[in-house]
Amino acid sequence: MAEAQNIPVGSTTAGQIAVAAESTVATRMSAPPSFDVADFPVPHGREEEWRFTPLERLRGLHDGTAVAGGDGVKVAVDAPEGVTVETVDRGDPRIGRAGTPVDRIAAQAFSAFEKAGVVTVPKETVLTEPIRIAVHGEGGTRFGHQVIELGAFAEAVVVIDHTGDAVLAANVDYILGDGAKLTVVSVQDWDDKAVHVAQHNALVGRDASFKSVVVTFGGDLVRLHPRVSYAGPGGEAELLGLYFTDAGQHQEHRLLVDHNAPHCKSNVVYKGALQGDSAHAVWIGDVLIEAKAEGTDTYEMNRNLVLTDGARVDSVPNLEIETGEIIGAGHASATGRFDDEQLFYLMARGIPADEARRLVVRGFFAELVQQIGVDDIEARLLEKIDEELEASV
């Protein structure tokens, strides 16, 4: 993700979804997409897409007062042989191809960057080792843009690891050629004071397969907006996420799957655990099945485990269907307290309370952790879960 300079500039019902130009959609919870910051009014917190977000903690990213500066964000890319890693100007035709900004911060990030990072996997290349992109904040504010493109029938795993301290606004584009297979693991393991706002755009080619795994632990405020659309029929998208929201943290994930092509599939599963006073998690899941998307098969689910008093969850699944010619569509959301019966069951068999609690939470996340497919990342996440639980004892 190339660094850039700045240019000044609980319950909800399912919302209506309007189709904008070029098959780019906006929901009731987002403005019409645009690359121009001026097309987005400064939010005041009463808007549907901002009402859950504490604007005062965005450090000026939402109103144009944030100015790039400080020590910056260092980006290092470790890629296997055959992968092309470039830094390009903003006029590169691959930039913005996967999607258009849908809020003011994404548009500001797009308007602000001068150079973008582009990682390209040539067609028919099958990588046996992950591409690793380390994004480390060293203080200050930065705007960035990253593109990851797979040629036809290429296969790759990409790990994007965010650490350190920064105020970062960015757009990330994933472009999949026909028959390509891409797994992306985005880890937000920021320091306690970091702010991270990003829009992730995936354009899935004909018969291509895209898996996104979003993992959020650190940061003062993290707001991510993954979006998927299809460039042809037969595409599949799997959006998985897990988050552990601690005292005082705000973690917000807003998803949109736009089924704009026939015979495509999508599956969304996000799970979160919360503990501590003022821990706040927000999950918004939008799925649109357009009239031309016959044969769609889709499902989305969000589960939240509240471990202590003082934590808050807002979970809103939305489903809009414009054609009856589909295979299936559904959604579910549930938030519950820690299961005392499970804890009692384990303790009755001689397992100490702290260990029993750890096992229950580990089991809650295990389904998603095991699907990451990168051994060192899976082990690190399990260790992080244990650290979070030990801190609350």
C-alpha positions in Angstrom: 0.0 0.0 0.0 1.8 3.1 -1.2 2.0 6.1 1.0 0.4 9.3 -0.2 0.0 13.0 0.5 -3.2 14.6 1.6 -5.4 16.9 -0.5 -7.5 19.2 1.6 -10.6 19.0 0.8 -30.2 -0.7 18.4 -32.4 -2.1 15.7 -32.6 -1.4 12.0 -34.9 -2.7 9.3 -33.6 -3.8 5.9 -33.0 -0.8 3.7 -33.9 -0.1 0.1 -31.1 -0.5 -2.4 -30.8 1.7 -5.5 -28.9 0.7 -8.5 -26.4 3.4 -9.8 -24.5 3.7 -13.0 -22.3 0.9 -14.2 -23.8 -1.7 -11.9 -22.3 0.0 -8.9 -24.8 0.1 -6.0 -25.5 2.1 -3.0 -27.6 0.9 -0.1 -29.7 3.0 2.2 -26.6 2.9 4.4 -24.3 4.4 1.8 -24.3 7.4 -0.5 -24.1 6.9 -4.3 -20.5 5.9 -5.2 -18.1 8.5 -6.5 -14.4 9.2 -6.7 -15.0 12.9 -5.9 -14.9 13.9 -2.3 -17.2 16.8 -3.0 -20.0 14.4 -3.8 -20.1 13.3 -0.1 -21.3 15.8 2.5 -19.4 16.0 5.8 -21.2 13.5 8.1 -22.6 14.6 11.4 -23.5 11.2 12.9 -27.2 11.3 12.1 -26.8 9.7 8.7 -27.7 6.0 8.5 -24.2 5.0 7.3 -22.5 6.9 10.2 -24.9 6.7 13.1 -22.9 3.9 14.8 -19.5 5.5 14.2 -18.0 7.8 16.9 -16.9 10.6 14.5 -14.8 12.4 17.1 -12.5 9.5 17.1 -11.8 9.5 13.4 -9.1 12.2 13.8 -10.5 14.4 11.1 -10.6 11.7 8.3 -14.3 12.3 7.8 -14.3 16.1 7.5 -11.1 16.9 5.6 -9.1 18.2 8.5 -6.8 15.2 8.7 -3.5 16.1 7.0 -0.9 13.6 6.0 2.2 13.8 8.2 4.3 12.2 10.9 6.7 9.3 10.5 4.3 7.5 8.2 3.3 4.0 7.3 6.0 1.6 6.1 5.0 -1.0 3.6 7.0 -4.1 2.8 6.0 -6.8 0.3 7.4 -10.3 0.4 6.4 -12.1 -2.8 7.3 -15.5 -4.4 9.2 -15.6 -7.6 7.1 -14.7 -10.6 5.0 -12.1 -8.8 5.3 -8.5 -10.0 5.4 -5.8 -7.4 5.1 -2.2 -8.6 4.6 1.3 -7.4 2.5 3.2 -9.9 1.0 6.6 -10.5 -2.7 7.3 -9.9 -3.4 7.2 -13.7 -2.8 3.4 -13.9 -5.9 1.8 -15.4 -6.0 -0.9 -12.7 -6.6 1.6 -10.0 -10.3 1.9 -9.1 -11.3 -0.8 -11.5 -12.7 -3.1 -8.8 -15.0 -0.5 -7.2 -15.8 3.1 -6.4 -15.7 4.8 -3.0 -19.0 4.8 -1.2 -18.3 7.2 1.6 -16.4 10.4 2.2 -13.3 8.8 3.8 -12.8 6.3 0.9 -13.2 9.2 -1.6 -10.7 11.3 0.4 -8.2 8.4 0.4 -8.6 8.0 -3.3 -8.2 11.8 -4.0 -5.2 12.0 -1.7 -2.8 9.3 -2.8 -0.1 10.0 -5.4 1.4 6.5 -5.7 -0.3 3.1 -5.4 1.1 -0.4 -4.8 0.2 -3.0 -7.4 0.9 -6.8 -6.9 0.2 -8.9 -10.0 0.1 -12.7 -10.3 0.4 -13.7 -14.0 -2.2 -15.9 -15.6 -2.0 -19.6 -14.9 0.5 -19.1 -12.1 -0.2 -21.2 -9.0 1.7 -19.9 -5.9 2.7 -22.4 -3.2 3.7 -19.7 -0.7 1.7 -16.7 0.4 2.3 -13.1 -0.7 2.9 -11.1 2.5 2.2 -7.4 2.7 3.3 -5.8 6.0 1.8 -2.4 6.8 3.5 -0.9 9.9 2.4 2.4 11.3 5.1 4.7 12.8 2.8 7.5 13.8 1.0 10.3 11.9 -1.6 10.2 9.2 -1.4 8.5 5.8 -3.7 7.8 2.8 -3.0 4.8 0.6 -4.2 2.6 -2.3 -3.3 -1.1 -2.9 -4.2 -3.2 -6.0 -3.9 -7.0 -6.1 -4.6 -8.6 -9.5 -4.7 -12.2 -10.5 -4.6 -13.3 -14.2 -6.9 -15.9 -15.6 -6.6 -19.3 -13.7 -4.0 -18.0 -11.3 -4.1 -19.0 -7.7 -2.7 -17.1 -4.7 -2.9 -16.4 -1.0 -2.2 -12.9 0.2 -1.7 -11.9 3.8 -2.0 -8.1 4.7 -0.8 -7.5 8.2 -1.4 -4.1 9.9 0.6 -3.3 13.0 2.0 -0.3 14.8 0.4 3.1 15.3 -1.1 5.3 12.6 -4.2 7.1 11.3 -4.7 5.3 8.0 -7.4 5.7 5.3 -7.1 3.4 2.3 -8.7 1.6 -0.6 -7.8 -1.9 -1.5 -8.7 -3.5 -4.9 -8.8 -7.2 -5.6 -9.2 -8.0 -9.4 -9.7 -11.7 -10.3 -9.4 -12.9 -13.8 -11.6 -15.7 -15.1 -11.1 -19.0 -13.2 -8.7 -17.4 -10.7 -8.6 -18.3 -7.0 -7.6 -15.7 -4.4 -7.6 -15.9 -0.7 -6.9 -12.7 1.2 -6.2 -12.6 5.0 -6.4 -9.0 6.3 -5.2 -8.7 9.9 -5.8 -5.6 12.0 -3.4 -6.0 14.9 -2.8 -2.3 15.5 -1.6 -0.6 18.7 -4.2 0.8 21.1 -4.4 4.3 19.6 -4.5 3.5 15.9 -7.3 4.5 13.6 -7.9 2.5 10.4 -10.7 3.1 7.9 -10.6 1.2 4.6 -12.8 0.1 1.7 -12.0 -3.3 0.2 -13.3 -3.9 -3.4 -13.3 -7.3 -5.0 -14.2 -7.8 -8.7 -14.7 -11.6 -9.2 -14.2 -12.9 -12.8 -16.2 -15.6 -14.6 -15.9 -18.9 -12.6 -13.4 -17.3 -10.3 -13.3 -17.9 -6.5 -12.6 -15.2 -3.9 -12.2 -15.8 -0.2 -11.7 -12.9 2.2 -10.7 -13.4 5.9 -10.8 -10.2 7.9 -9.4 -10.4 11.4 -9.6 -7.4 13.7 -8.1 -7.2 17.2 -6.2 -3.9 17.7 -6.8 -0.2 17.2 -8.8 2.5 18.9 -11.2 2.6 16.0 -11.3 0.3 13.0 -14.0 0.7 10.3 -13.8 -1.7 7.2 -16.1 -1.9 4.2 -15.6 -5.1 2.2 -17.5 -5.1 -1.1 -17.9 -7.8 -3.8 -19.2 -7.7 -7.3 -19.0 -10.1 -10.2 -17.5 -9.6 -13.7 -19.2 -12.7 -15.1 -21.3 -15.8 -14.3 -20.1 -18.6 -12.1 -18.2 -16.6 -9.6 -18.0 -17.5 -5.9 -17.2 -15.3 -2.9 -16.7 -16.3 0.7 -16.4 -13.5 3.2 -15.2 -14.6 6.7 -14.4 -12.4 9.6 -13.6 -12.6 13.3 -13.1 -9.8 15.8 -12.3 -9.4 19.5 -13.4 -6.1 20.7 -11.9 -5.0 24.0 -12.8 -2.2 26.5 -13.1 1.2 24.8 -12.5 -0.2 21.2 -14.8 0.5 18.3 -14.7 -2.1 15.5 -17.1 -1.8 12.6 -17.4 -4.0 9.6 -19.8 -3.1 6.7 -20.2 -5.6 3.9 -21.9 -5.6 0.6 -22.2 -8.5 -1.9 -23.7 -7.2 -5.1 -25.0 -10.2 -7.1 -24.9 -8.5 -10.5 -24.3 -11.6 -12.7 -26.2 -14.9 -13.0 -25.3 -18.2 -11.4 -22.9 -16.8 -8.7 -22.6 -17.8 -5.1 -21.7 -16.0 -1.8 -21.3 -17.0 1.8 -20.7 -14.5 4.6 -19.8 -15.6 8.2 -18.6 -13.1 10.8 -18.0 -13.9 14.4 -17.1 -11.5 17.2 -16.4 -11.6 21.0 -16.6 -8.5 23.2 -15.4 -7.7 26.7 -14.9 -4.7 28.8 -16.7 -1.3 29.4 -17.7 0.5 26.2 -16.5 -2.2 23.9 -18.5 -1.6 20.7 -18.8 -3.9 17.6 -20.9 -3.0 14.6 -21.7 -5.5 11.8 -23.7 -4.4 8.7 -24.3 -7.1 6.1 -25.9 -6.1 2.8 -26.7 -8.6 0.0 -28.3 -7.4 -3.2 -29.6 -9.8 -5.8 -30.2 -7.8 -9.0 -32.9 -8.7 -11.5 -30.3 -10.2 -13.9 -28.7 -12.4 -11.3 -30.8 -15.6 -11.9 -29.5 -18.7 -10.2 -27.9 -16.9 -7.2 -27.1 -18.8 -4.1 -26.3 -16.7 -1.0 -26.3 -16.7 2.7 -24.9 -14.4 5.4 -24.6 -14.9 9.2 -23.2 -12.8 12.1 -22.7 -14.3 15.6 -21.6 -12.3 18.6 -20.5 -13.5 22.1 -20.7 -10.9 24.9 -18.3 -11.9 27.6 -18.8 -9.0 30.1 -21.2 -6.3 31.1 -20.7 -2.9 29.4 -20.1 -4.2 25.9 -22.5 -3.3 23.0 -23.2 -5.0 19.6 -25.1 -3.6 16.7 -25.8 -6.3 14.1 -27.9 -5.6 11.0 -28.3 -8.1 8.1 -30.0 -6.8 5.0 -31.2 -8.8 2.0 -32.7 -7.3 -1.2 -34.0 -9.6 -3.9 -35.1 -8.3 -7.3 -35.7 -11.7 -9.0 -37.5 -14.9 -7.9 -35.3 -17.1 -10.1 -32.7 -18.0 -7.4 -31.4 -21.1 -5.8 -31.4 -19.7 -2.3 -31.0 -16.6 -0.1 -31.0 -16.1 3.6 -29.5 -14.3 6.5 -29.2 -14.6 10.3 -27.8 -12.6 13.2 -27.5 -13.5 16.9 -25.9 -12.0 20.0 -25.7 -13.8 23.3 -24.0 -13.9 26.6 -21.3 -16.3 27.7 -22.8 -19.8 28.1 -22.7 -20.6 31.8 -23.9 -24.2 31.1 -20.9 -24.9 28.8 -18.6 -23.4 31.5 -20.2 -25.5 34.2 -20.0 -28.7 32.1 -16.2 -28.2 31.7 -15.6 -27.3 35.3 -17.6 -30.3 36.5 -14.9 -32.4 34.7 -12.1 -30.8 36.6 -11.1 -28.0 34.2 -10.3 -24.7 36.0 -12.7 -21.8 35.3 -10.1 -19.7 33.4 -9.1 -22.6 31.2 -12.8 -23.6 30.6 -13.6 -20.0 29.6 -10.7 -20.0 27.1 -11.8 -23.3 25.6 -15.4 -22.1 25.0 -14.2 -18.9 23.3 -11.6 -20.8 21.2 -14.3 -23.2 20.1 -16.5 -20.2 19.1 -13.8 -18.9 16.8 -12.4 -22.3 15.7 -14.6 -22.7 12.6 -13.2 -19.5 11.1 -9.6 -19.8 12.3 -9.2 -23.2 10.7 -10.3 -21.8 7.3 -7.5 -19.3 7.1 -5.1 -21.8 5.7 -1.9 -20.1 6.8 -0.4 -22.0 9.7 1.6 -19.2 11.4 -1.4 -16.8 11.1 -3.8 -19.3 12.7 -1.4 -20.0 15.6 -0.9 -16.2 16.1 -4.6 -15.6 16.2 -5.2 -18.3 18.8 -2.4 -16.9 20.9 -4.0 -13.4 20.6 -7.4 -14.7 21.7 -5.7 -16.3 24.8 -3.9 -12.9 25.5 -7.2 -11.1 25.3 -8.9 -13.5 27.7 -6.0 -13.4 30.2 -6.1 -9.6 30.3 -9.7 -9.7 31.4 -9.2 -12.1 34.3 
